[in-house]
Amino acid sequence: MKNKDLILYIHGWNSYKDARKAVLLKNEINSNKNFEVDSITLKSHPKEAIQQLSNYIEDHKGQRKVHLIGAR
């Protein structure tokens, strides 16, 4: 069985991984056989957050496709 594609939800400034929009998206998508949603709490400093996202994507892209969705 192939791995589900990963949708990484990127929360807005000063938010966290279990924010309302992230939870709504996870509840809606995670029952889908082709996709899984994840979200991580990002560092508050932009350069650190970018590095954190880059590391997360690198860790997962060899196993499956990674898609990004952002909040505004």
C-alpha positions as a Markdown table, in Angstrom:
| # | Residue | x | y | z |
|---|---|---|---|---|
| 1 | Met | 0.0 | 0.0 | 0.0 |
| 2 | Lys | 1.4 | 3.4 | -0.9 |
| 3 | Asn | 1.8 | 6.1 | 1.7 |
| 4 | Lys | -0.7 | 8.9 | 1.8 |
| 5 | Asp | 0.4 | 12.3 | 0.4 |
| 6 | Leu | 1.1 | 14.6 | 3.3 |
| 7 | Ile | -0.6 | 18.0 | 3.6 |
| 8 | Leu | 1.3 | 20.2 | 6.0 |
| 9 | Tyr | -0.8 | 23.0 | 7.4 |
| 10 | Ile | 1.3 | 26.1 | 8.2 |
| 11 | His | -0.4 | 28.2 | 10.8 |
| 12 | Gly | -0.4 | 32.0 | 11.1 |
| 13 | Trp | 1.9 | 34.2 | 13.2 |
| 14 | Asn | 1.7 | 33.5 | 16.9 |
| 15 | Ser | -0.6 | 30.4 | 16.5 |
| 16 | Tyr | 0.1 | 26.7 | 17.1 |
| 17 | Lys | -0.3 | 23.3 | 15.6 |
| 18 | Asp | -3.7 | 22.6 | 17.1 |
| 19 | Ala | -5.3 | 25.9 | 16.2 |
| 20 | Arg | -9.0 | 25.8 | 15.1 |
| 21 | Lys | -8.3 | 25.8 | 11.3 |
| 22 | Ala | -5.7 | 23.0 | 11.6 |
| 23 | Val | -8.1 | 20.8 | 13.5 |
| 24 | Leu | -10.9 | 21.5 | 11.1 |
| 25 | Leu | -8.7 | 20.6 | 8.1 |
| 26 | Lys | -7.4 | 17.4 | 9.9 |
| 27 | Asn | -11.0 | 16.3 | 10.7 |
| 28 | Glu | -12.1 | 16.9 | 7.1 |
| 29 | Ile | -9.2 | 15.3 | 5.3 |
| 30 | Asn | -7.7 | 12.6 | 7.4 |
| 31 | Ser | -10.5 | 10.1 | 6.5 |
| 32 | Asn | -9.4 | 10.5 | 2.9 |
| 33 | Lys | -7.5 | 7.5 | 1.6 |
| 34 | Asn | -5.1 | 9.6 | -0.4 |
| 35 | Phe | -4.1 | 12.4 | 2.0 |
| 36 | Glu | -3.1 | 12.9 | 5.6 |
| 37 | Val | -2.9 | 16.3 | 7.3 |
| 38 | Asp | -0.3 | 17.4 | 9.8 |
| 39 | Ser | 0.6 | 20.6 | 11.5 |
| 40 | Ile | 3.6 | 21.6 | 13.6 |
| 41 | Thr | 4.0 | 24.5 | 16.0 |
| 42 | Leu | 6.5 | 26.8 | 14.4 |
| 43 | Lys | 9.1 | 28.9 | 16.2 |
| 44 | Ser | 8.2 | 32.6 | 16.5 |
| 45 | His | 11.4 | 33.8 | 14.7 |
| 46 | Pro | 10.9 | 33.7 | 10.9 |
| 47 | Lys | 14.4 | 32.3 | 10.1 |
| 48 | Glu | 14.0 | 29.5 | 12.7 |
| 49 | Ala | 10.5 | 28.7 | 11.4 |
| 50 | Ile | 11.8 | 28.5 | 7.9 |
| 51 | Gln | 14.5 | 26.1 | 9.0 |
| 52 | Gln | 12.0 | 24.1 | 11.0 |
| 53 | Leu | 9.7 | 23.7 | 7.9 |
| 54 | Ser | 12.7 | 22.8 | 5.7 |
| 55 | Asn | 13.8 | 20.1 | 8.1 |
| 56 | Tyr | 10.2 | 18.7 | 8.4 |
| 57 | Ile | 9.8 | 18.6 | 4.6 |
| 58 | Glu | 13.2 | 16.9 | 4.1 |
| 59 | Asp | 12.3 | 14.3 | 6.7 |
| 60 | His | 9.1 | 13.4 | 4.9 |
| 61 | Lys | 9.6 | 14.0 | 1.1 |
| 62 | Gly | 11.4 | 10.7 | 0.5 |
| 63 | Gln | 8.5 | 8.7 | 1.8 |
| 64 | Arg | 5.6 | 10.6 | 0.1 |
| 65 | Lys | 4.6 | 13.8 | -1.6 |
| 66 | Val | 4.4 | 16.8 | 0.6 |
| 67 | His | 1.9 | 19.6 | 0.0 |
| 68 | Leu | 1.8 | 22.9 | 1.9 |
| 69 | Ile | -1.3 | 24.9 | 2.9 |
| 70 | Gly | -1.0 | 28.1 | 4.8 |
| 71 | Ala | -3.3 | 30.2 | 7.0 |
| 72 | Arg | -3.8 | 33.9 | 6.6 |
